[in-house]
Structure formats: C-alpha cells, structure tokens
Amino acid sequence: MLVRAFTQHDQVPLTELTIETFRPFYEDSFRPLVGETVFHNQHGDWRDDYRRQVAGLHDPDRHAYVAVAEDRGDIAGYVAWSVDPARRNGSVTLLAVAAGHRRHHVGTALCEHAFAGMRALGAEVVEIGTGGDPFHAPARALYERLGCTPLPVAVYYRRL
C-alpha cells in the first residue's frame, strides 16, 4: 500500500468514497433514530454537504492536507487533517476507508501518516472525533488503538 499526497484528480473519487462510506450512517442509522423532521433539518443534504466539504479539504495555505492510500492502483481510503500552528494542535477532519480495504490497517496507516505530518508542522496534540453509535464503533476502536483518549459527549435532538 502506498500513502501519497492528494492531487486534484482525486477529488471526484474521494467524494464518491466519502458518500459511499457514510451512506449507511445517515440513511440506516441516523435517519431512523431521529425521524424525518430532525434528519432533514440536520443532514437532509448530507451528500451535497460532503461534495462541498471534500472539495475544500486540501488547502495547504490554510494548513489543511489530504493523503490518499492506494492499493494496486485502487484508492483504499484517505485522511484529511489540519494544523493550527499557533496552538500547536492538529485535527483529523475526515477519515474514509473503502469497504473492500477495511480491517487491513488502512485507517491505521492513514492516521499515522497524518500524525507524522502534524508533528512535522509543530503540532503537539491531535484531536480526532467520531460518533458514539454502532456505525462508528470501528472508528472508536481504531482511535483507541492509536492511543487516543475518548471524551464522552452527548448530543440530543428533539423535534419541536
């Protein structure tokens, strides 16, 4: 597996990978959990939200970077991260691994690559977040294996 820097040619496949990766969360987990009103209010345009977000993830002028994992010419996943040099703080913005490449240490390699990039830019701390629902359990397990400390957070929604 090769972990390499983002190129503009990656934007469309990474957007498609992001939508494919997170579709089960939005459609099969979040939507049934919160109901149609809350779903449409909070994430009704989640696909377009990702199209906009992925387009702006790689912006070195803002200390924001994307690295892509390739396996035999296929995109296996990617990680997006940023650094706040003044605070010496890094943040993983997005991590997505293609279904056929999960459980093969792609996420670990991508996170370690991002962590090294953050350290090189002077970061001393990294923040990485995920959901507390069953869909995000593999991400939580990965982050804990990487030595991250979970901070319990609760978010509540209610239709008015």
CNS distance restraints for C-alpha pairs under 8 A (distance, minus, plus):
assign (resid   1 and name CA) (resid  69 and name CA) 6.68 0.50 0.50
assign (resid   1 and name CA) (resid  70 and name CA) 5.66 0.50 0.50
assign (resid   1 and name CA) (resid  71 and name CA) 4.70 0.50 0.50
assign (resid   1 and name CA) (resid  72 and name CA) 7.27 0.50 0.50
assign (resid   2 and name CA) (resid  69 and name CA) 5.60 0.50 0.50
assign (resid   2 and name CA) (resid  70 and name CA) 5.17 0.50 0.50
assign (resid   2 and name CA) (resid  71 and name CA) 6.51 0.50 0.50
assign (resid   3 and name CA) (resid  67 and name CA) 6.47 0.50 0.50
assign (resid   3 and name CA) (resid  68 and name CA) 5.50 0.50 0.50
assign (resid   3 and name CA) (resid  69 and name CA) 4.34 0.50 0.50
assign (resid   3 and name CA) (resid  70 and name CA) 6.31 0.50 0.50
assign (resid   3 and name CA) (resid 109 and name CA) 7.81 0.50 0.50
assign (resid   3 and name CA) (resid 110 and name CA) 7.12 0.50 0.50
assign (resid   3 and name CA) (resid 113 and name CA) 7.66 0.50 0.50
assign (resid   4 and name CA) (resid  67 and name CA) 5.52 0.50 0.50
assign (resid   4 and name CA) (resid  68 and name CA) 5.34 0.50 0.50
assign (resid   4 and name CA) (resid  69 and name CA) 6.44 0.50 0.50
assign (resid   4 and name CA) (resid  70 and name CA) 7.80 0.50 0.50
assign (resid   5 and name CA) (resid  66 and name CA) 6.42 0.50 0.50
assign (resid   5 and name CA) (resid  67 and name CA) 4.64 0.50 0.50
assign (resid   5 and name CA) (resid  68 and name CA) 6.14 0.50 0.50
assign (resid   6 and name CA) (resid  10 and name CA) 6.45 0.50 0.50
assign (resid   6 and name CA) (resid  58 and name CA) 7.35 0.50 0.50
assign (resid   6 and name CA) (resid  65 and name CA) 7.73 0.50 0.50
assign (resid   6 and name CA) (resid  66 and name CA) 5.40 0.50 0.50
assign (resid   6 and name CA) (resid  67 and name CA) 5.31 0.50 0.50
assign (resid   6 and name CA) (resid  68 and name CA) 6.01 0.50 0.50
assign (resid   7 and name CA) (resid  11 and name CA) 7.55 0.50 0.50
assign (resid  10 and name CA) (resid  14 and name CA) 5.85 0.50 0.50
assign (resid  11 and name CA) (resid  15 and name CA) 6.06 0.50 0.50
assign (resid  11 and name CA) (resid  54 and name CA) 7.02 0.50 0.50
assign (resid  11 and name CA) (resid  55 and name CA) 6.44 0.50 0.50
assign (resid  12 and name CA) (resid  16 and name CA) 6.22 0.50 0.50
assign (resid  13 and name CA) (resid  17 and name CA) 6.05 0.50 0.50
assign (resid  13 and name CA) (resid  75 and name CA) 7.96 0.50 0.50
assign (resid  14 and name CA) (resid  18 and name CA) 6.07 0.50 0.50
assign (resid  14 and name CA) (resid  54 and name CA) 7.36 0.50 0.50
assign (resid  14 and name CA) (resid  77 and name CA) 7.91 0.50 0.50
assign (resid  14 and name CA) (resid  78 and name CA) 7.46 0.50 0.50
assign (resid  15 and name CA) (resid  19 and name CA) 6.31 0.50 0.50
assign (resid  15 and name CA) (resid  50 and name CA) 6.82 0.50 0.50
assign (resid  15 and name CA) (resid  51 and name CA) 5.91 0.50 0.50
assign (resid  15 and name CA) (resid  54 and name CA) 5.97 0.50 0.50
assign (resid  15 and name CA) (resid  55 and name CA) 7.90 0.50 0.50
assign (resid  16 and name CA) (resid  20 and name CA) 6.08 0.50 0.50
assign (resid  17 and name CA) (resid  21 and name CA) 5.89 0.50 0.50
assign (resid  17 and name CA) (resid  77 and name CA) 7.70 0.50 0.50
assign (resid  17 and name CA) (resid  96 and name CA) 7.14 0.50 0.50
assign (resid  17 and name CA) (resid  97 and name CA) 7.74 0.50 0.50
assign (resid  17 and name CA) (resid  98 and name CA) 6.58 0.50 0.50
assign (resid  18 and name CA) (resid  22 and name CA) 6.14 0.50 0.50
assign (resid  18 and name CA) (resid  50 and name CA) 7.14 0.50 0.50
assign (resid  18 and name CA) (resid  96 and name CA) 6.12 0.50 0.50
assign (resid  19 and name CA) (resid  23 and name CA) 5.72 0.50 0.50
assign (resid  19 and name CA) (resid  47 and name CA) 6.13 0.50 0.50
assign (resid  19 and name CA) (resid  50 and name CA) 7.00 0.50 0.50
assign (resid  20 and name CA) (resid  24 and name CA) 7.92 0.50 0.50
assign (resid  21 and name CA) (resid  96 and name CA) 6.43 0.50 0.50
assign (resid  21 and name CA) (resid  97 and name CA) 7.17 0.50 0.50
assign (resid  21 and name CA) (resid  98 and name CA) 6.80 0.50 0.50
assign (resid  21 and name CA) (resid  99 and name CA) 7.36 0.50 0.50
assign (resid  22 and name CA) (resid  26 and name CA) 6.51 0.50 0.50
assign (resid  23 and name CA) (resid  27 and name CA) 5.79 0.50 0.50
assign (resid  23 and name CA) (resid  28 and name CA) 7.63 0.50 0.50
assign (resid  24 and name CA) (resid  28 and name CA) 4.98 0.50 0.50
assign (resid  24 and name CA) (resid  29 and name CA) 6.61 0.50 0.50
assign (resid  24 and name CA) (resid 135 and name CA) 7.80 0.50 0.50
assign (resid  25 and name CA) (resid  29 and name CA) 4.88 0.50 0.50
assign (resid  25 and name CA) (resid  30 and name CA) 5.93 0.50 0.50
assign (resid  25 and name CA) (resid 135 and name CA) 6.11 0.50 0.50
assign (resid  26 and name CA) (resid  30 and name CA) 4.93 0.50 0.50
assign (resid  26 and name CA) (resid  31 and name CA) 5.89 0.50 0.50
assign (resid  26 and name CA) (resid  43 and name CA) 7.71 0.50 0.50
assign (resid  26 and name CA) (resid  46 and name CA) 7.75 0.50 0.50
assign (resid  27 and name CA) (resid  31 and name CA) 5.42 0.50 0.50
assign (resid  27 and name CA) (resid  32 and name CA) 7.47 0.50 0.50
assign (resid  28 and name CA) (resid  32 and name CA) 6.51 0.50 0.50
assign (resid  29 and name CA) (resid  33 and name CA) 6.13 0.50 0.50
assign (resid  29 and name CA) (resid 135 and name CA) 7.36 0.50 0.50
assign (resid  30 and name CA) (resid  34 and name CA) 6.15 0.50 0.50
assign (resid  30 and name CA) (resid  39 and name CA) 7.19 0.50 0.50
assign (resid  31 and name CA) (resid  35 and name CA) 5.56 0.50 0.50
assign (resid  31 and name CA) (resid  36 and name CA) 6.46 0.50 0.50
assign (resid  31 and name CA) (resid  39 and name CA) 5.38 0.50 0.50
assign (resid  32 and name CA) (resid  36 and name CA) 7.73 0.50 0.50
assign (resid  34 and name CA) (resid  38 and name CA) 5.88 0.50 0.50
assign (resid  34 and name CA) (resid  39 and name CA) 6.27 0.50 0.50
assign (resid  34 and name CA) (resid 157 and name CA) 7.15 0.50 0.50
assign (resid  34 and name CA) (resid 158 and name CA) 7.77 0.50 0.50
assign (resid  35 and name CA) (resid  39 and name CA) 6.00 0.50 0.50
assign (resid  36 and name CA) (resid  40 and name CA) 5.93 0.50 0.50
assign (resid  37 and name CA) (resid  41 and name CA) 6.17 0.50 0.50
assign (resid  37 and name CA) (resid 159 and name CA) 6.64 0.50 0.50
assign (resid  38 and name CA) (resid  42 and name CA) 5.93 0.50 0.50
assign (resid  38 and name CA) (resid 157 and name CA) 7.15 0.50 0.50
assign (resid  38 and name CA) (resid 158 and name CA) 7.14 0.50 0.50
assign (resid  38 and name CA) (resid 159 and name CA) 6.09 0.50 0.50
assign (resid  39 and name CA) (resid  43 and name CA) 5.46 0.50 0.50
assign (resid  39 and name CA) (resid  44 and name CA) 5.79 0.50 0.50
assign (resid  40 and name CA) (resid  44 and name CA) 3.76 0.50 0.50
assign (resid  40 and name CA) (resid  45 and name CA) 7.42 0.50 0.50
assign (resid  45 and name CA) (resid  49 and name CA) 6.03 0.50 0.50
assign (resid  46 and name CA) (resid  50 and name CA) 6.21 0.50 0.50
assign (resid  47 and name CA) (resid  51 and name CA) 6.31 0.50 0.50
assign (resid  48 and name CA) (resid  52 and name CA) 6.24 0.50 0.50
assign (resid  49 and name CA) (resid  53 and name CA) 6.07 0.50 0.50
assign (resid  50 and name CA) (resid  54 and name CA) 5.78 0.50 0.50
assign (resid  51 and name CA) (resid  55 and name CA) 6.30 0.50 0.50
assign (resid  52 and name CA) (resid  56 and name CA) 6.77 0.50 0.50
assign (resid  53 and name CA) (resid  57 and name CA) 6.29 0.50 0.50
assign (resid  57 and name CA) (resid  64 and name CA) 6.42 0.50 0.50
assign (resid  57 and name CA) (resid  65 and name CA) 6.60 0.50 0.50
assign (resid  57 and name CA) (resid  66 and name CA) 6.72 0.50 0.50
assign (resid  57 and name CA) (resid  80 and name CA) 6.42 0.50 0.50
assign (resid  57 and name CA) (resid  81 and name CA) 7.95 0.50 0.50
assign (resid  58 and name CA) (resid  64 and name CA) 5.39 0.50 0.50
assign (resid  58 and name CA) (resid  65 and name CA) 4.56 0.50 0.50
assign (resid  58 and name CA) (resid  66 and name CA) 5.39 0.50 0.50
assign (resid  58 and name CA) (resid  80 and name CA) 7.36 0.50 0.50
assign (resid  59 and name CA) (resid  63 and name CA) 6.46 0.50 0.50
assign (resid  59 and name CA) (resid  64 and name CA) 4.91 0.50 0.50
assign (resid  59 and name CA) (resid  65 and name CA) 6.14 0.50 0.50
assign (resid  60 and name CA) (resid  64 and name CA) 5.09 0.50 0.50
assign (resid  60 and name CA) (resid  65 and name CA) 6.03 0.50 0.50
assign (resid  62 and name CA) (resid  82 and name CA) 7.87 0.50 0.50
assign (resid  63 and name CA) (resid  82 and name CA) 5.48 0.50 0.50
assign (resid  63 and name CA) (resid  83 and name CA) 5.52 0.50 0.50
assign (resid  63 and name CA) (resid  84 and name CA) 7.23 0.50 0.50
assign (resid  64 and name CA) (resid  80 and name CA) 7.34 0.50 0.50
assign (resid  64 and name CA) (resid  81 and name CA) 5.75 0.50 0.50
assign (resid  64 and name CA) (resid  82 and name CA) 4.14 0.50 0.50
assign (resid  64 and name CA) (resid  83 and name CA) 6.67 0.50 0.50
assign (resid  65 and name CA) (resid  80 and name CA) 5.63 0.50 0.50
assign (resid  65 and name CA) (resid  81 and name CA) 5.43 0.50 0.50
assign (resid  65 and name CA) (resid  82 and name CA) 6.10 0.50 0.50
assign (resid  66 and name CA) (resid  78 and name CA) 6.94 0.50 0.50
assign (resid  66 and name CA) (resid  79 and name CA) 5.65 0.50 0.50
assign (resid  66 and name CA) (resid  80 and name CA) 4.31 0.50 0.50
assign (resid  66 and name CA) (resid  81 and name CA) 6.46 0.50 0.50
assign (resid  67 and name CA) (resid  78 and name CA) 5.60 0.50 0.50
assign (resid  67 and name CA) (resid  79 and name CA) 5.51 0.50 0.50
assign (resid  67 and name CA) (resid  80 and name CA) 6.58 0.50 0.50
assign (resid  67 and name CA) (resid 110 and name CA) 7.23 0.50 0.50
assign (resid  67 and name CA) (resid 113 and name CA) 7.85 0.50 0.50
assign (resid  67 and name CA) (resid 114 and name CA) 7.52 0.50 0.50
assign (resid  68 and name CA) (resid  75 and name CA) 7.01 0.50 0.50
assign (resid  68 and name CA) (resid  76 and name CA) 7.67 0.50 0.50
assign (resid  68 and name CA) (resid  77 and name CA) 6.02 0.50 0.50
assign (resid  68 and name CA) (resid  78 and name CA) 4.35 0.50 0.50
assign (resid  68 and name CA) (resid  79 and name CA) 6.70 0.50 0.50
assign (resid  68 and name CA) (resid 110 and name CA) 7.69 0.50 0.50
assign (resid  69 and name CA) (resid  75 and name CA) 5.92 0.50 0.50
assign (resid  69 and name CA) (resid  76 and name CA) 5.30 0.50 0.50
assign (resid  69 and name CA) (resid  77 and name CA) 5.21 0.50 0.50
assign (resid  69 and name CA) (resid  78 and name CA) 5.76 0.50 0.50
assign (resid  69 and name CA) (resid 106 and name CA) 7.18 0.50 0.50
assign (resid  69 and name CA) (resid 110 and name CA) 6.98 0.50 0.50
assign (resid  70 and name CA) (resid  74 and name CA) 5.35 0.50 0.50
assign (resid  70 and name CA) (resid  75 and name CA) 4.57 0.50 0.50
assign (resid  70 and name CA) (resid  76 and name CA) 5.25 0.50 0.50
assign (resid  70 and name CA) (resid  77 and name CA) 7.28 0.50 0.50
assign (resid  71 and name CA) (resid  75 and name CA) 6.45 0.50 0.50
assign (resid  71 and name CA) (resid  76 and name CA) 6.03 0.50 0.50
assign (resid  75 and name CA) (resid  98 and name CA) 7.55 0.50 0.50
assign (resid  76 and name CA) (resid  97 and name CA) 5.86 0.50 0.50
assign (resid  76 and name CA) (resid  98 and name CA) 5.30 0.50 0.50
assign (resid  76 and name CA) (resid 100 and name CA) 7.84 0.50 0.50
assign (resid  76 and name CA) (resid 101 and name CA) 5.76 0.50 0.50
assign (resid  76 and name CA) (resid 106 and name CA) 7.12 0.50 0.50
assign (resid  77 and name CA) (resid  95 and name CA) 7.51 0.50 0.50
assign (resid  77 and name CA) (resid  96 and name CA) 5.35 0.50 0.50
assign (resid  77 and name CA) (resid  97 and name CA) 4.00 0.50 0.50
assign (resid  77 and name CA) (resid  98 and name CA) 5.57 0.50 0.50
assign (resid  77 and name CA) (resid 101 and name CA) 7.85 0.50 0.50
assign (resid  77 and name CA) (resid 106 and name CA) 6.98 0.50 0.50
assign (resid  77 and name CA) (resid 107 and name CA) 7.51 0.50 0.50
assign (resid  77 and name CA) (resid 110 and name CA) 7.93 0.50 0.50
assign (resid  78 and name CA) (resid  95 and name CA) 5.87 0.50 0.50
assign (resid  78 and name CA) (resid  96 and name CA) 5.60 0.50 0.50
assign (resid  78 and name CA) (resid  97 and name CA) 6.54 0.50 0.50
assign (resid  78 and name CA) (resid 110 and name CA) 6.62 0.50 0.50
assign (resid  79 and name CA) (resid  92 and name CA) 7.29 0.50 0.50
assign (resid  79 and name CA) (resid  93 and name CA) 7.59 0.50 0.50
assign (resid  79 and name CA) (resid  94 and name CA) 5.69 0.50 0.50
assign (resid  79 and name CA) (resid  95 and name CA) 4.47 0.50 0.50
assign (resid  79 and name CA) (resid  96 and name CA) 6.64 0.50 0.50
assign (resid  79 and name CA) (resid 110 and name CA) 5.90 0.50 0.50
assign (resid  79 and name CA) (resid 111 and name CA) 6.92 0.50 0.50
assign (resid  79 and name CA) (resid 114 and name CA) 7.14 0.50 0.50
assign (resid  80 and name CA) (resid  92 and name CA) 5.97 0.50 0.50
assign (resid  80 and name CA) (resid  93 and name CA) 5.30 0.50 0.50
assign (resid  80 and name CA) (resid  94 and name CA) 5.11 0.50 0.50
assign (resid  80 and name CA) (resid  95 and name CA) 6.49 0.50 0.50
assign (resid  80 and name CA) (resid 114 and name CA) 7.71 0.50 0.50
assign (resid  81 and name CA) (resid  90 and name CA) 7.10 0.50 0.50
assign (resid  81 and name CA) (resid  91 and name CA) 5.48 0.50 0.50
assign (resid  81 and name CA) (resid  92 and name CA) 4.25 0.50 0.50
assign (resid  81 and name CA) (resid  93 and name CA) 5.10 0.50 0.50
assign (resid  81 and name CA) (resid  94 and name CA) 7.09 0.50 0.50
assign (resid  81 and name CA) (resid 114 and name CA) 6.60 0.50 0.50
assign (resid  82 and name CA) (resid  90 and name CA) 5.67 0.50 0.50
assign (resid  82 and name CA) (resid  91 and name CA) 5.38 0.50 0.50
assign (resid  82 and name CA) (resid  92 and name CA) 6.60 0.50 0.50
assign (resid  82 and name CA) (resid  93 and name CA) 7.16 0.50 0.50
assign (resid  82 and name CA) (resid 118 and name CA) 7.57 0.50 0.50
assign (resid  83 and name CA) (resid  88 and name CA) 7.21 0.50 0.50
assign (resid  83 and name CA) (resid  89 and name CA) 5.76 0.50 0.50
assign (resid  83 and name CA) (resid  90 and name CA) 4.27 0.50 0.50
assign (resid  83 and name CA) (resid  91 and name CA) 6.35 0.50 0.50
assign (resid  83 and name CA) (resid 118 and name CA) 6.30 0.50 0.50
assign (resid  83 and name CA) (resid 121 and name CA) 7.27 0.50 0.50
assign (resid  83 and name CA) (resid 123 and name CA) 6.69 0.50 0.50
assign (resid  84 and name CA) (resid  88 and name CA) 5.84 0.50 0.50
assign (resid  84 and name CA) (resid  89 and name CA) 5.28 0.50 0.50
assign (resid  84 and name CA) (resid  90 and name CA) 6.22 0.50 0.50
assign (resid  84 and name CA) (resid 123 and name CA) 7.54 0.50 0.50
assign (resid  85 and name CA) (resid  89 and name CA) 6.64 0.50 0.50
assign (resid  85 and name CA) (resid 121 and name CA) 7.09 0.50 0.50
assign (resid  85 and name CA) (resid 122 and name CA) 6.47 0.50 0.50
assign (resid  85 and name CA) (resid 123 and name CA) 6.68 0.50 0.50
assign (resid  87 and name CA) (resid 123 and name CA) 7.76 0.50 0.50
assign (resid  88 and name CA) (resid 122 and name CA) 5.75 0.50 0.50
assign (resid  88 and name CA) (resid 123 and name CA) 4.07 0.50 0.50
assign (resid  88 and name CA) (resid 124 and name CA) 5.50 0.50 0.50
assign (resid  88 and name CA) (resid 125 and name CA) 6.86 0.50 0.50
assign (resid  89 and name CA) (resid 123 and name CA) 4.78 0.50 0.50
assign (resid  89 and name CA) (resid 124 and name CA) 5.97 0.50 0.50
assign (resid  89 and name CA) (resid 125 and name CA) 5.02 0.50 0.50
assign (resid  89 and name CA) (resid 126 and name CA) 5.87 0.50 0.50
assign (resid  89 and name CA) (resid 127 and name CA) 7.66 0.50 0.50
assign (resid  90 and name CA) (resid 115 and name CA) 7.99 0.50 0.50
assign (resid  90 and name CA) (resid 118 and name CA) 5.89 0.50 0.50
assign (resid  90 and name CA) (resid 123 and name CA) 5.64 0.50 0.50
assign (resid  90 and name CA) (resid 124 and name CA) 7.55 0.50 0.50
assign (resid  90 and name CA) (resid 125 and name CA) 6.02 0.50 0.50
assign (resid  90 and name CA) (resid 126 and name CA) 4.48 0.50 0.50
assign (resid  90 and name CA) (resid 127 and name CA) 6.23 0.50 0.50
assign (resid  91 and name CA) (resid 126 and name CA) 5.29 0.50 0.50
assign (resid  91 and name CA) (resid 127 and name CA) 4.64 0.50 0.50
assign (resid  91 and name CA) (resid 128 and name CA) 5.89 0.50 0.50
assign (resid  92 and name CA) (resid 114 and name CA) 7.70 0.50 0.50
assign (resid  92 and name CA) (resid 126 and name CA) 7.35 0.50 0.50
assign (resid  92 and name CA) (resid 127 and name CA) 6.37 0.50 0.50
assign (resid  92 and name CA) (resid 128 and name CA) 5.11 0.50 0.50
assign (resid  92 and name CA) (resid 129 and name CA) 7.65 0.50 0.50
assign (resid  93 and name CA) (resid 128 and name CA) 7.30 0.50 0.50
assign (resid  95 and name CA) (resid 107 and name CA) 7.35 0.50 0.50
assign (resid  96 and name CA) (resid 107 and name CA) 7.69 0.50 0.50
assign (resid  97 and name CA) (resid 101 and name CA) 6.51 0.50 0.50
assign (resid  97 and name CA) (resid 102 and name CA) 6.16 0.50 0.50
assign (resid  97 and name CA) (resid 106 and name CA) 6.93 0.50 0.50
assign (resid  97 and name CA) (resid 107 and name CA) 6.53 0.50 0.50
assign (resid  98 and name CA) (resid 102 and name CA) 6.47 0.50 0.50
assign (resid 101 and name CA) (resid 106 and name CA) 6.83 0.50 0.50
assign (resid 102 and name CA) (resid 106 and name CA) 6.80 0.50 0.50
assign (resid 102 and name CA) (resid 107 and name CA) 7.70 0.50 0.50
assign (resid 105 and name CA) (resid 109 and name CA) 6.19 0.50 0.50
assign (resid 106 and name CA) (resid 110 and name CA) 6.13 0.50 0.50
assign (resid 107 and name CA) (resid 111 and name CA) 6.07 0.50 0.50
assign (resid 107 and name CA) (resid 142 and name CA) 7.57 0.50 0.50
assign (resid 108 and name CA) (resid 112 and name CA) 6.06 0.50 0.50
assign (resid 108 and name CA) (resid 142 and name CA) 7.05 0.50 0.50
assign (resid 108 and name CA) (resid 146 and name CA) 7.56 0.50 0.50
assign (resid 109 and name CA) (resid 113 and name CA) 6.06 0.50 0.50
assign (resid 110 and name CA) (resid 114 and name CA) 6.21 0.50 0.50
assign (resid 111 and name CA) (resid 115 and name CA) 6.02 0.50 0.50
assign (resid 112 and name CA) (resid 116 and name CA) 6.14 0.50 0.50
assign (resid 113 and name CA) (resid 117 and name CA) 6.29 0.50 0.50
assign (resid 114 and name CA) (resid 118 and name CA) 6.14 0.50 0.50
assign (resid 115 and name CA) (resid 119 and name CA) 6.19 0.50 0.50
assign (resid 115 and name CA) (resid 126 and name CA) 7.47 0.50 0.50
assign (resid 116 and name CA) (resid 120 and name CA) 6.17 0.50 0.50
assign (resid 117 and name CA) (resid 121 and name CA) 6.46 0.50 0.50
assign (resid 118 and name CA) (resid 122 and name CA) 6.48 0.50 0.50
assign (resid 118 and name CA) (resid 123 and name CA) 5.24 0.50 0.50
assign (resid 118 and name CA) (resid 124 and name CA) 7.97 0.50 0.50
assign (resid 119 and name CA) (resid 123 and name CA) 4.89 0.50 0.50
assign (resid 119 and name CA) (resid 124 and name CA) 6.50 0.50 0.50
assign (resid 128 and name CA) (resid 143 and name CA) 7.78 0.50 0.50
assign (resid 130 and name CA) (resid 136 and name CA) 6.46 0.50 0.50
assign (resid 130 and name CA) (resid 139 and name CA) 6.83 0.50 0.50
assign (resid 130 and name CA) (resid 140 and name CA) 6.81 0.50 0.50
assign (resid 131 and name CA) (resid 135 and name CA) 7.85 0.50 0.50
assign (resid 131 and name CA) (resid 136 and name CA) 5.40 0.50 0.50
assign (resid 131 and name CA) (resid 137 and name CA) 7.87 0.50 0.50
assign (resid 131 and name CA) (resid 140 and name CA) 7.94 0.50 0.50
assign (resid 132 and name CA) (resid 136 and name CA) 6.33 0.50 0.50
assign (resid 132 and name CA) (resid 137 and name CA) 7.06 0.50 0.50
assign (resid 132 and name CA) (resid 140 and name CA) 7.91 0.50 0.50
assign (resid 133 and name CA) (resid 137 and name CA) 6.70 0.50 0.50
assign (resid 136 and name CA) (resid 140 and name CA) 6.38 0.50 0.50
assign (resid 137 and name CA) (resid 141 and name CA) 6.20 0.50 0.50
assign (resid 138 and name CA) (resid 142 and name CA) 6.18 0.50 0.50
assign (resid 139 and name CA) (resid 143 and name CA) 6.19 0.50 0.50
assign (resid 140 and name CA) (resid 144 and name CA) 6.17 0.50 0.50
assign (resid 141 and name CA) (resid 145 and name CA) 6.16 0.50 0.50
assign (resid 142 and name CA) (resid 146 and name CA) 6.27 0.50 0.50
assign (resid 143 and name CA) (resid 147 and name CA) 6.56 0.50 0.50
assign (resid 143 and name CA) (resid 148 and name CA) 5.45 0.50 0.50
assign (resid 143 and name CA) (resid 149 and name CA) 8.00 0.50 0.50
assign (resid 144 and name CA) (resid 148 and name CA) 4.98 0.50 0.50
assign (resid 144 and name CA) (resid 149 and name CA) 6.50 0.50 0.50
assign (resid 144 and name CA) (resid 150 and name CA) 7.42 0.50 0.50
